[in-house]
Amino acid sequence: MEERLKEIRKALGLSQIEFAERLNIKITTYNAYEVGRNKPTNATIGLICKTFNVNEKWLRTGEGDMFIDISRNQQIIDFMNNLEVEDSEFKRQFINMLCNMTEEEWNFVEKKMYELVDESRERAKNKDHPKEAIATSDDYIIKDNKNGLDDTTAEFEKRSTIKSEERYRKVLTSVSNKDSSVSNTTDGTEKDNKKKESA
């Protein structure tokens, strides 16, 4: 059973400390289960299955699927039942706020949720296909990945900023050269005029 406990924890992406906290047991107690020093009681096995939606038959024998599929409605019911015994004032206040939302407010939340999903998908697309990343904040397009770096949003923005600064420096240099050229031409013209006046 200890190996299956480890499988559950890793499938959920939890550390031993996080797993133990969700079960409201000491980390030393859980660690003893996972290394096989102690065996969990029937009550603890039931708690693990209820908390993480684990198939009890699989946990005890290894037969069947690790997790049990439950409907969305059942998940909501389980959440509300757990809320009654949980010591979380924030969750209660949040659910109470949802209960008092108007239809217009629900529509607004739904719209924002889909916008966030679309933004998340776009970021993932740019990360998977860095050559297609486009810097729309300026008049240039980044279509290469010469340094072989992952195009995360932060890295993309960083390189976009660098390219903007490079362009800005080039413009300044160009303007400076033109000013210098004009200045030299003016100086030369003035010298020629003075020579003519002297003659």
URWO-V957320 format. One record per backbone hydrogen bond with DSSP energy under -1.0 kcal/mol. NH is the residue of the N-H (numbers start at 0). CO is the residue of the C=O. E is the energy in kcal/mol with one decimal. If there is no record, write none. Layout:
nh: [NH/NH]
co: [CO/CO]
e: [E/E]
//
This chain:
nh: [4/5/6/7/8/9/10/11/13/18/19/20/21/22/24/29/30/31/32/33/34/36/37/44/45/46/47/48/49/50/51/53/54/58/59/60/61/67/74/75/76/77/78/79/80/81/82/85/87/91/92/93/94/95/96/97/98/99/100/105/106/107/108/109/110/111/112/113/114/115/116/117/118/119/120/121/122/123/124/125/126/127/128/131/132/135/147/151/155/156/157/158/159/160/161/162/163/164/165/166/167/168/169/170/171/172/173/174/175/176/177/178/179/180/181/182/183/184/185/186/187/188/189/190/191/192/193/194/195/196/197/198]
co: [0/1/2/3/4/5/6/7/8/14/15/16/17/18/19/25/26/27/28/29/30/31/31/40/41/42/43/44/45/46/47/48/65/54/55/56/57/52/70/71/72/73/74/75/76/77/78/81/85/87/88/89/90/91/92/93/94/95/97/101/102/103/104/105/106/107/108/109/110/111/112/113/114/115/116/117/118/119/120/121/122/123/124/128/129/133/144/149/151/152/153/154/155/156/157/158/159/160/161/162/163/164/165/166/167/168/169/170/171/172/173/174/175/176/177/178/179/180/181/182/183/184/185/186/187/188/189/190/191/192/193/194]
e: [-2.3/-1.8/-2.1/-2.4/-2.4/-2.5/-2.4/-1.8/-2.3/-2.6/-2.4/-2.3/-2.1/-1.3/-2.4/-2.1/-2.9/-1.7/-1.1/-2.2/-2.1/-1.5/-2.0/-2.6/-2.4/-2.0/-2.6/-2.3/-2.3/-2.9/-2.4/-1.2/-2.8/-2.3/-2.3/-2.7/-1.9/-2.3/-2.0/-2.1/-2.3/-2.8/-2.3/-2.4/-2.3/-2.4/-1.9/-1.7/-1.0/-1.5/-2.6/-2.6/-2.6/-2.3/-2.1/-2.1/-2.2/-1.0/-1.3/-2.1/-2.2/-1.9/-2.4/-2.6/-2.2/-2.3/-2.4/-2.1/-1.9/-2.2/-2.1/-2.4/-2.3/-2.4/-2.3/-2.2/-2.3/-2.1/-2.3/-2.4/-2.0/-2.2/-2.0/-1.8/-1.4/-1.1/-2.0/-1.8/-2.8/-2.6/-2.1/-2.5/-2.2/-2.4/-2.1/-2.3/-2.1/-2.4/-2.3/-2.3/-2.4/-2.6/-2.2/-2.3/-2.4/-2.6/-2.6/-2.7/-2.8/-2.5/-2.1/-2.6/-2.3/-2.5/-2.7/-2.7/-2.5/-2.2/-2.5/-2.6/-2.4/-2.2/-2.4/-2.1/-2.2/-2.2/-2.2/-2.2/-2.2/-2.4/-2.2/-2.1]
//
